[in-house]
Amino acid sequence: AEALIRLGLLEGSPNTHPGQGTANRRFFFHNAMLELIYVTDPDEARSPLVAPTRLWERARWRTTNASPFGLCLRATGDDPPPFSTQPYHNAYLPPDVAIPIARGTLAVEAMLFINPIGARPDSAPPERREPLEHPLGVREITAVHIATAGCEPPSDPLYAAQRLGIATFSQNATHLLELTFDNAAQGQHADLRPTLPLVLHW
């Protein structure tokens, strides 16, 4: 997170996830959020309840080769998900809320899931709005590319996300996330490796 702050991004509010054994640091943009998740309780993160997320393996991606990335989609109305899902329940969620997680993805692929109550960050009321105006001068994420180490072609759920124009996927020697802001109108980029497997274009 410090590397992103030095680059010129304003950090938003953090969260903890009781029962999941994780916490996060977050950076908000007008249409999306970049979330950095880390393990705070290894026993919870390794529990059978959390196992469908593979969070424990993802947190140790440098040794497990699991993908360290997750791609969260917002639900739109009552439309069914474009891929098969399984419900994920945990203590930090309201009792009547489950997170649909894509079925059929591999550990080396990004976790794909849906936030059933998510909304654009810029739609929040002013008193609850996170920092959106960054010194770096970026507003919206306009492209997402995820390179996966050791898997081709993408599984059916990831292929569905690619077909819908949500993200693109490729095979690479190492895991890498590339985010493009504002169609790279400024012609700038920053490679945050090896601190983070992340390249930004703006």
N, C-alpha and C positions, 0 to 999 in steps of 0.2 A: 504493500500500500504506500509505503514511503516513496518508492520510485515514481508512482503515479502522482503523488502530491508534488514532488520536485519538478515533474514535467509540466505542471500547471493545472491539475484537476483538483477540485474542491471535494473533500470527503463529506459524505452524508452521515446519517445516524447509523450506529451499529445495532446488531441484534444478537441474541443468544437463542439457542434451540434446545430447551430442556427435554431430556429423553432421547435426543439424537446425538448429544455429546459434541456439538459444534457451536461455533459462533462465527460472525462475519464482520467484514468491513465493506462499505458500499459506496459506490460512486454513481450518481444519478444523472441522466441526460433527459432531454425532453420526451423521448419516446421509449426509453429502455433504461436498464440498470446493469452495471458491472458489479458483481458480487464476488468477493474473495472469502472463501470459507476455510476455516481451520479447525482442527480437532482440539477440544478442551477436556474431554473425558473419554479416554480410549475404551473403557469398558462399555459405555453406552454406544459409542460409534461402532463397536464390534458386535453388538447385540443382534439376535435374530430379527427383531423388529426393524432395525435399520438396514439389514443385509440387502434388501432389494435395491437400495440406492448405490451399493458398493462404495460408500463414502470412505470407509476405512482403507480400502485398496486405492482409491483415488487420491487420498491425502498422502499416500506413500508412493506416488506414481513413479518417482525416480528409480525405485527398486522393484515395483510390481509390474511396470509398464502399462498399468491401467490408465485410461484417459483421465487427466485432471480436470476436464471440462464438463460442464452441464449447460444445456440449452433449454431455457424456460420460455414457454409460449403463453400468451394470454388467451383465455377462452373468449370466443365471440358469440354472444347470444346462446342459443340452444343447439348450435351446430355440433355434431359429433366430432370427436378427434379424428384427424386424418390417418391415424394408425391405431393398432390395438394397444390397450392400456391395462394396467392393474392398479388398484387403489393402494395408496401409501398413507397409513395413519400414524400419527405420533402425538406425544403429550403436548407439544407446543402449538398444535393446531386446535381450533374449536372442535368440540365433539362431533359435530355434524359435517365436518369438512375433511375430505380426503384429497390427496394430490394424485392425479392420474400420471403414472409413469409408463413410458413406452415398453411394451413387451418385445423381446426378440433382439435387443441390442447386445453387443458384446462388451466385455469389460474394457477392451482397448478403444472402444468408441465413446463419444460423449454421451453422458446421460441426457435423455430427452424427456421432458415432463411438461405439465401444464399447470399454471396457476389459475385455479377456478375463480378467484376473486381479484385478480390483478387488474390494474388500469395504468394508462400512461402516467408517468410521473408529473407531467405538466398539467394533468387534469385534477390534481389534488387541490383542495382549497388553500388559499394563501397561508393560513395559520399552520397548516400541516405540510406545506411544500418543502421538499428537500432542496439543497443548493443545486441550481441548474445552470447558472451563468459562470462558466469556468474561465480563468485567466488564459488558458490555452486557446480559447475562442471556438470551442466545438459545441454543437447543439444536439445533433441526432446521429445515432448509429444507422448507417445506410447500407452496410454490407458486413456479413460475417462469414469467415472462412475458417474451417477447422481441419487441420492436418493430423492424421492419425498414424501412429507408429505400428505397422504390422497388420493392417486389415484392408482388404479391397475385395469387391466393391463395397459401398456402404450397405448396411442392413436395410431391410424394408422400411422401418420407421424413419431412419435418416434419409433414405431416398425420397420418402414422402415429403419431408421438410425441404429437401433440395428442389423437388419438383414444384413446390409451392413458392419458391423464391425466398424462403426464410433464411437459408444458409447454404453454402457449398462445402463439399468435403473432398479430401484427397488423401492419398497415402504419402508418408514422408518417413525419413529416418528417425525423427523424433516428433513428439507431440508439439503442436503449435497452434495458437489462436491468433488470427488476424482480424482486427476490427477497423472498419473504415467509417469515418465521420464525415457527414456533409459532402459525400461523393468526392472526398479528397480535394476539395476546392482550393486549399492553400498549398497543395503540392508538397506537404511535409510528411515525415514519418519518424517513428522512434522504435527501436528494437530494444526491448527490455530484458532480453536474455543476457546472462543466465539467471538473473534474479527471478524473473517470471517468464514462462514460455509464451510471450505475448509481443506482438508487433502492432503498433497503431499507425494508421494513415489518416491524415486530415488535411 
